[in-house]
Amino acid sequence: MELLCPAGNLASLKSALQAGADAVYLGLKDDTNARSFAGLNFTPAKLQEAAELTHQRGKKIFLTLNTFPKPNEEHRWYQAIDLAAKIGVDALIVADLSLLDYAHRQYPHIPLHLSVQASATNLGALSFYKESFNVSRVVLPRVLSMKQVRDLAKVSPVDLEVFAFGSLCIMAEGRCHLSSYVTGQSPNTGGSCSPAKHVRWQEQGQDRLTRLNEVLIDKSGLDEQMGYPVVCKGRYLTQEDDKPQYLLESPTSLNTLSLLPELAKAGIVSLKIEGRQRSPAYVEQVTKVWRQAIDTYLNHPDKFQTQVHWEQALAKVSEGQITTLGAYERNWQ
Amino acid sequence: MKISLGPLLYCWEKQQVIDFYQQVANSQIPLVYLGEAVCSRRRELKWGDYLELAQILKSAGKDVVLSTLALIEAPSEYTELKRQVDNGEFMIEANDMAAVYLAKEHKLPFVCGASINNYNRASLDILQRLGMQRFVMPVELSKTWLSQVVDNKPSFEVEVLGHGYLPLAHSARCFTARHSQLAKDSCETVCRQYSKGLLAQTQEAQPLLRLNGIQTQSASCVDLRSEINEMIKIGVDVFRVSPSSLACIAKADALVEGLNSGAMDTQHPLSDEHCNGYWFGEAGLASIA
């Protein structure tokens, strides 16, 4: 079972490798990936350096190209694939049909992983991508219950990767327009959810107002721990409510540590840690805990129990310091 | 340019749905999509009921397309989808790649719905080679985007959601059941209580979202009726009205009449409840005058 960790820059990449990642994933410094934030990601030269560092340690490096090429700008995405091939990355993480087609035809030797942004949640979709582009692995969206993951793994024609830890998207990824409805930019079109330039915090008496493109997403106490503002984790009112509620989801993070044995038994090949936008310290902390957990499980599969200090360490770096099993747990749905 | 009526995205009582489609049958709307596209737990109408309605509409001279689920998770949902694709008579609207796969396997033509990611011409051409006859533009894309994509006239048709609430996202979680403190597995189909979804407002009373079971919609209704002539120029083949009430049938009918008479009324000033931002490349909720 592979531990796949995020790298927003070289420092994070080194932290991940040092702390025990089997593989790292990263993006270029532009909107060819869905974490296009200022100060983040890799220039071609840095990507080259990252690949060398990773390969020296005998680990794998995957390039994330999970946005959708824009009309008349497609060449930038194709060039990114060419660059990845030249540098020799170990896999491409792709969502768009035309990019899958291009990579499959031009570089059939590079493994293709279907990005979560392609939102493939069932046997038909997995079969489509396998048969059309020889995709070897699919990253499952965070919308399936553990039972559904198990059922799908039994019949899947491709390897499966799941999100193990990090920020929790509660919508079928790649098909969520909440961010663009409010700001005009979505992960698919602009390369990020809730672009930072649209976020504004405002103090008003004892309250902190969180605005996204001037729309009031939440109102909280000045001392309250808040996550990064996204539409799906705001507090709103319906006509039936007296006070504002988290109608979609509260600021929580996904943590599947307790599901590790079940995911392993289901045959999941890779556990993904979310957070290319997070600090090297986050990457180090989370990678360390998951390395220990996976090793502990593999040494004694029948005796696995999550450790209190693992959970505490993960809670510290979690959004709102609260974690959930998300859709893996049927009751959450 | 043709006017279409999109699938009813809300959960209405069976008789209301039958009455609705009876009126549609009597309307001039030439193209009708129907079927459950949101949640497999909604069982007011079964697949057989939809087929019966499809027959009624076909007899009334309509082109009928059967819409399928946007989010397919359980094996049972995939099995049901196979049955729908293989119905032997009606074209389907694929709202997940699974439906594209099945249509391709059966060598059947299909419409590609707005919830499948299509952001460039090369991807659309791949789908066209697999059997796509028509494509519904993802709701977040714009007039400029579309003009660039269809600049070289494609051999598939283009449809734009021109009037109705925008489907913005789908989740495993049922927000309507959750709001009523019900578990999804024993939801009592509580979404029946909200014929246009459950409106969610910000703490400044700005309408923002519409909770429709596992689907999240826009609070505002998109209205691109004043852009119809522009759409015709660009090469849009179908203008979709997504229904939320019986009144939508009359609205769609008025558009059909306008097109037929060649005197389309394009004066539709936007009210506070309407939006058109996506079409102009802005935030979806914006109203551009």
Interface residues (C-beta under 8 A of the other chain):
Chain A: F68 P69 K70 P71 N72 E74 A95 D96 L97 S98 D101 Q117 A118 S119 A120 T121 N122 L123 G124 A125 S127 F128 Y129 E131 R142 V143 L144 S145 Q148 D151 I170 M171 A172 G174 R175 C176 H177 L178 S180 Y181 V182 T183 G184 S186 N188 T189 N213 V215 L216 I217 D218 K219 V231 C232 G234 R235 Y236 L237 T238 Q239 E240 P244 Q245 L247 L248 E249 A327 R330 N331 W332 Q333
Chain B: A70 L71 I72 E73 A74 P75 E77 Y78 L81 D96 M97 A98 A99 V100 Y101 L102 K104 S115 N117 N118 Y119 N120 R121 A122 S123 I126 L127 P138 V139 E140 L141 W145 Q148 V149 L166 L168 A169 H170 S171 A172 R173 C174 F175 R178 H179 A183 K184 D185 L198 L199 A200 Q201 T202 Q203 E204 Q206 L208 L209 L211 T216 S218 G277 Y278 G281 E282 A283 G284 L285 A286
